[in-house]
């Protein structure tokens, strides 16, 4: 029983986990120890089940060095699907930095294709026999490649390839520096095909077409692709569903969707293509409803209209009528079977956990939620909860048991995590409350609200395992942490995700503040010691909240956005804003001004730390400069830290650790007694 029962408006629905005596002992951890504990978690990056269900390949994190800096890379292992025994390293890497991933079994299960790195640290495509032997590189690529997929007959392999590109595709990576006359050169991500035994690579489709995801047709003659002309980093938000001829590379448009699309999947009989569509903020962070369309064209059919959840991944269950989907439903993961004709679904499994098989929130193509054997009787997933670290598990769908022991020595550094609901306007809103490792009766604690990015994203029950786990670090230092999923988030259906259109900062802030009211009635929190933080859209909401309320006594804004009007013309991904604001800033500047923190900047009083990377393509560092300059001119306590050569997400461990240290120190200064 929760010793701080919530009121009726905020009833506790699920106790996610209790960290127990080990977590209580973690209260004395220093911040370096906390960072060490977060880095000690080894989250598997992927798992792929062999067609016969007898073996799996999984990826585990390894640490290497590049240019004297520590980096995280991936190693691949083949193990028994029954018990994880007989581990064999799958590698074709001759260099000192081996980042190998994206394993794919051939249709007959005799070979495995995967991405490797050569001696120059260039990604290449490799194949090996099913026992991990005879590994060899079959490409001579010059530029990033990823996502190998075997043709149905096993004679060739398709993959995504950015020939000659100076960086891995994606706006989350550090932006290439501008200098001199700005170039209009665009390095498109093309679909490439190579014979399975090696040979010449064929690039398919127009040279100016960027392909984001793809799926072979059952007869191997065509691909279903999500694609857009022009800059790949900028145009995912307006991608179309196209058909690409595997022989001559000709392209035809099948669908121009209303909103973003992801995960095209061809049915077994080749008659239709399923996909996920909805309001999405970033490629690779998928959420929406399941649609299907005839491969010959026609009107799309929504197979999950009204679903009170966000579908994350889909795969056909060996038929042309049923899909297996993973969904996020108000704090819980769901595995469901969807009948696309009757538009009904059957829940196979549900829990306050998360499951995936490949690239969860990896901001890239190829995401899958479950890896199935050919007969769908056996499956593999990576499973975790907020207080249970991730492991590879296998078994019949929904009846998995762990086969790895990667994190058996890992202990939670927080107290329990509670899933809760509260009422805000017409919505029932969900979030999580994270407790400190131990609670002293009669003592009142500070609380920090952590607002997630997106906004089409969510706080998921993921085990804290990176220096971005601000919530876990703060909880370990004696804070309660509130993780709200306000309107605009995934988890409660398409209408909820779309509920902040033309309303950034208003309805979602009301959701957060009413949730905060409910939490204050239920837990021993000092209302005079409440802070707020967030990254990306969470950084925007932090900047915004300070202009709308005085409830927050300290703030940390990471990669935040202060002025939608100036932002529109300076970021590299402006097409994402049209679905949210209804038109461009040039056509309707008022709707952008209405939601800009700079419009109300004189209301800010709370001490504010601002951090960002100087090569951020998604939210240019100039947005932080605007806010910081205003605060210091207005006499508000503030500090601004710029991290050189970092993008929207930071990849240098030293920078990640520095942000965490500064964040905790800032809140300690202004919220601790």
Protein Blocks (a to p, Z undefined) as FASTA:
>chain_A
ZZbdcdfklccfbdfbaebjmlmmmmmpcfklmmmmmmmpccdfbdcddfklpaccdddd
ddddeehiacdddddddddfklopaiacddfbfbfbdcdehiacdfklpaccdddddfko
pacdddddfkopaiacfbdcebddehiaddfklpaccddddehiabdcdjkbccdddehj
adfbdcddddddddfkbpadddedjfklccfbdcddfklpaccddddehjfklmmmmccc
ddddfklopacdfbdcfbdcehiacdfkopaccddddddfbghiacdddddddfkbpjdd
dfkghiacddfbdcdehiakbccddddeehiacdddddfklopacdfbdcdddddfehph
klpghiafbdcdfkomaccdddddfklccdddeddehiacdfbdfklmpccfbdcddddd
ddehjbccdddddddfbdcehiacdddddddehjbccddddddfbfklmmlmmmmnopac
dddddehiahiajklmmmmgoighilmmmmmmmmmmmmmmmpccdfklccdddehjlmmm
mmmmmmmbckbgbdcdehiafblklmmmmmcklmmmmmmnopafklmmmlmmmmgmklmm
mmpmbdcdddddfkbfklgfklmmmmmmmmmmnopacdddddehiafbdfbfklmmmmmm
mmmmmmmmmmpZZ
